[in-house]
Amino acid sequence: MTAEPHSPRRDQPLKGILVADFSRVLAGPLAAMVLGDLGADVIKVERPGGGDDTRAWGPPWAPDGTSTYYQSVNRNKRSVVLDLGDPRDRELAARLIERADVLIENFKPGTLERFGLHDAALRASNPRLVSCRLSAFGSAAGGASMPGYDLLIQAVGGLMSITGAPDGPPTKVGVALVDVIAGLFACVSILAALREREQSGLGQRTEVSLLGSLLAGLVNQASGYLGAGAIPGRLGNRHPSIAPYECFSASDGDCVVAVGNDRQFGSLCETLGCAVLATDARFATNAARVEHRGELFEKLQPLFAGRSRADLAEALNAAGVPCGPVNDLREAFALAQSLGLPAIVELAEGARQVASAMVLDATPVSYRRPPPALGADDAAVRAWLCDGGPLSVS
């Protein structure tokens, strides 16, 4: 029996949860934005003078002059400027944390403590607080004082050693992927702590490091080293354990084929008119194909060269073989929209952003606030902190 789909309800999963976002740049703000998309009320605390570092990271700039980098992880938030060096603002920060359900911060270890906002004091005033600290290398003595951005973590964490052409230099991934992974791990840890709080009535501290997030995100590559002692190198667009799983040049550009099993390889060969390769001892099994991947590429590349990317994708996908063109971002968004995915969201004031990847049928994500200007909510938030009255609905 097929279950009836839920009708959307008004309340979102995190309605009523207040998040104090003291973080900046990417990982922490991303975690806070995801919570905001799920209904949490997020107050972004920024330093005077410039606010979040990413406000100055450009080009590109949006039509209103705002950094598109900043915009990417700061919707569904209010912005208040607080100077933690000022005793009055420091008191307001303490009041905010006292009222918050969640605190997210990525200061250098010891910074909050220096301002009197140490963990013991925060928990004494707010035992239900779930705090999440993001750091580059953790808070243990060895890494606490080490600063780090995504690029550095990609280097020291091994990701660059497996990224790039075999005969080329180590290469970073084209986006701050470590920050994204860390932000999602942070979000999961916060949600788990909130769920546990429902049972115990007490909050807890969570911590996510960029280096730890990258190592966990290396999945099969990390497992290959730990389980078999294999230290992988750079393979370009090839896969260490599967073949063919790489780029081929079609008549009008590059396309990718991702063959995950012997059945798909047989279908690939049948569709390309080279069925004999599927029974060749060098290529009949995945392990054999990995061993002879260079020879296999030489056999297959001419068969791709005479056909267009669209023709190849249509024919191979119809045969159950994953294949597609190497798209730029314009083509990628067009594809997502053609498939009915919620790829783009139009926010207030004409801002366009990537839609959340989360689709909840009963309590869908919402887009209530565009990324705020620096200090846009100073008056309302300060009045609320000083007077204790209600904060306007998100």
N, C-alpha and C positions, 0 to 999 in steps of 0.2 A: 504494500500500500504506500503510495506516495504522499509524503507529508505536505500539507498546505503551506505555502509561503507565509511568513509573518507580514503583518502590515506595520509600516514604520510607526514607532511610538515617539512621543515628544522628547522624553528624557534620554539623554545620551549616557553611555556607561559611566563616565566620570563627572557627570553633573554634580556640583556641590564640592568637588575637590579643588582646593586652592594650592597652586604651585608658585613658589617663590623661586624665580629663575635668576640666579646670580651669575650664570655662566656667560661665556662669550665665544665667538668664532663659530664653530660648527657642531661638534659632538653634543655638547650640552644644550645649545639652542635647538638642535634637531630633536632631541629627546623631549624637551619641553613643548615644542610645537606638535609633536605626535600626541602628547597628552592633551593639548589644547584642541586638536582636531577631534578627539574623543569626548570633548565636553568640559574638560577642566578649565578653570579660570586661571590664567597664567599672568603673573605680574613680573615683567622683565626689569630687573634693577641694573642701571647703567651708571658708569662713572661720569663725572662732569667733564666737560671739555670736548668730548668726542664720542662718548658712548662705546658701544660694541666696536671692536677693531674693524669688523667687516663693513661698517658704514663707509669706510674710506677705501675699500678694496674695489677698484675699478680701473679701467673700463671692463665690461660694459656697464652703462648706466641706463636706468629706466628714464622715460620721457620727463619725469619730474625731478631728475637729477639724483635719485636714490640709487645706491649700489644694488645691482641685481643679485650679487652674492648675499648681501644682508637680507634681501627680500626672500631668498630661497628657504630660510629656516626660521622665520620670525612672524608668521601670521598667527592670528588668534591669541595675541598678547596685548597687554598694556605696557607702556614704558614709563618708568619713573626714574629720575636722576637722584642718586643718593651719594654723598661724599662720606665714605666710611671714616675718613680722617676728622670729620666734624662730629663732635659729641652729640649734637642734636640729630643729625642724620643717622648717626650710628644707633641712637635710641629708636628711631623709626624703623631701621633695618631689623633691630631685635624684636620690635612689635610685630613686624610683618612675619618673621619666622615663627614667632609665638602663635600666630593665628593660622599659619600654613599647615597643610597636610603633607606637602612635599617641598623639600629644599634641594635644588640642583646647583652645584657650584664646581668650578674648575680652577679656583685660585691655586697658586703654588702652596704646597703644604705649609701650614703655619700662619698663613695670611689672616684667615678669619680668627684664629686664636690670638693673634697680635692685637686685634680689635676687640677682644673680649667675647667674641662669638664662638667660643670653643664648644665642643660637642657636649660636654657634661652640663654646661650652663643652658644650652639650648634644650636638652632633654629634661632638665629640671623644670623649665617653664612650659615645655610642650612634650609630655611623654609620648604622645601619639605621632610625633614627627617622623616621617620617612625621609632620610637625607641620602643624597647620592653625590658622591665625589668622583669627578672624572680627573684623571691625571695622565701624564705621558708614560711614566715608568713605575707607578705605584707609590705608596706612601711609606714603604719600608726604608730603612736608613740608606740603603744603597742607591735608590732611585728617587727619593723624595725631592732632592734639590736639583734634579736634572730637568731642564726645560725641553720641550719637544713639540714640533709641528708634524703634520701628517707625512711630509716628505722624509723627514728624518726617521720616523718610525718605519716607513716603507723600506728604507735603506737598512737600518740596523736589525729590523725584524725579518729580513730575508725575502720580502716580496719582490724587491728589485732584482734579486739574484735569479729569479725564475721568470722575469718579464723582459721581453725584447727578443731580438733575433739571435740565433745561436752564435753568429760571428760578429754581433754588435755589442754595444755597451749595455750595462744594466739600465733599465728603463722604469720610470715610475708609471703607475696607472694614471689615466687621463683625468681622474677626478679624485678628490680626497677620500678615497674609499675606506681607509682605516678610521677616519672620523665618523663616517656613516655607520660602519659596523659597530663602533664603540657606542654611538648614540642609540642604536637599536638595542644593544645589550643593556645599556643603562635603562631604557624604557621598560624592557622585560623585567629587570631586577626591581624597579620601582613598583610595577604592577603586582609582582609576586609579594613584595613587602606590604603593599596595601591590602592584598587578599589575606595575608597572615594576620594583619592588624585587626581584621574583622573578628578573628577568633581570640587573640590575646589581649586586644585593647591597647597594645603598645607598638610604637614604631620601631624602626631599626635603621642602622647605617648600612648603606651599600656602597661599594666602590668598584669602578670599572677603569682599567688602564688601557691606553692605546696599544701598548705593546702586547698585553695579554689578549686584547680583542683581535689583533692581527694574527697572533699565533693560533687562536681558536678558529679564526676565519680561513686559515690555510688548509683546513680539513684534510683532504686526501694527500696533499703534499707533506703536511706535517706528520700524518699517520705513516706515510712511506718511510720517513726518516726514523720515527720512533719505533715502528714495528719491524722494519727491515734494514735500517741503517743506510737507506738510499738518500744521498744528498742530490736533489734535482738541480738541473741547470736550466738554461734558457732554451726554449723550443719554438720561439716565435708564436705562431698561431696553432701549433700542434699540441696534442694532449699526450702526457707521459704514458698513459695506460690504454688508450683507445686509438684505433685508426680504421679508416680515414676520418679525421676529426680536425678539419683545417680549412684554409682558404684555397680556392681555385680561381683562375682568371678566366672569366667568360668573355664573349666578344665585345661586351659593352661595360666591363668593369669586374669587380671582384665579388665573389659569392662564397658562402660557407656551406659545407656539408658536415653533418654531425651523425656519424654512423655508430650506434651504440651496441650492436650485436650482429651475429652472423646472418640472421634472417634479413636485416636491413641491408647488409652488404650485398646479399644475393639480389635483393630488389634494386639496389643501385646499379649493379652490373647489368641486370636485365634491361633496365630503363635506358641505360647508356649504350646498349648494344654490344656489351663485352662480357656476356654471360660466362665465357670460358674462364675468366679471372676468378670467379667464385669457387671453382674447383681446383685451381692452381694451388699446389701444396704451400707455396710461399704466402698465400693470401686466404686460404680456406678458413682459418680460425683467427680470432682477434689477436691472440698472442703472436701468431705468425705474421700478421699484418703489421703489428707494432715493430717486430724485428726487421721487417723488410719495408718499412714505410717509405723510404726514399725510392725504391723500385716501384712501389705501388703508385706513388705520385706521378712518376714518369709515364706510367701506363694510362693514368686517368686524365692528366692535364690536357692532352690533345683533344679528348672527347668533350671537355668543357669549352675549349677555346672557340669552337665553331657555333656555339649556341648562346643566346642572350640570357641574362640573369632571370628575366621574367619567365622565359620558356623553361629553363632548368628548374626554377622553384615550382612552377605549376606541375611539371611532369614528375619530379621527384617527390614532392609532398603528396601527390595523388597516389604514389606507390608506397607511401608510408616512410619515406626517407626525409628527415628534417633537412631543409635547404632554404636558404634565403640570401638576399643581397646584403652587402655591407653598406648600410644606410648612413647618411648624415642625420643630424638631429631633425631637420625639417622633414625628411622622409620617415624617420622613426615616429614622430608625432602623427604624421598623416596615416601611417599604418595602424597605430593604436586607435585612432579615431575611426578608421574604416572598419575596425573589428568591434566597435562598440564599447571600447574601454574608456573609463572616465579619465582621460589623459590630461585635460586642461580645465582649469576652473577660472572663471571670471570673478574677481573680487570687487569690492566697492572701490570707487574712484578709478575704475578702468584697469586695475592691475591684473595681469594674467600670470598664473602660476601652474606648476605641475600639480595635478590632483593627488590626493592621498592614494596609496596603493591598496588601502584597506576598504573592503566592501562588506558592510554589515547590513543585512536585510531588515532587521527590526530596529536597530539604533544606529543609523548611518552617521558617518562623520559629517561635520558641519564646518562652514567657512564663515565665521561671524565677523572677523575683524581683519583688515589688511595689515601688513607689517607696520607698526607704529613709527611715527617720527620720534626723534629723540625727545624724551620728556613730555610726550603728547598727553599723558594722563597724570602729570605731576599734581595738579590741583585736586583732582578727585581722589587719588590714592593718598596723598598727604592728609586731606581732610578726614578720610576714613581712618587712617592710622592715628590721627590726633584725637578725633572725636568719638570714634568707635561706632559711628552710625553705619547703615548698610552701604555696601558697595554696589553700584549699579549693576544690573544683570549683564552677563557677557553678551 
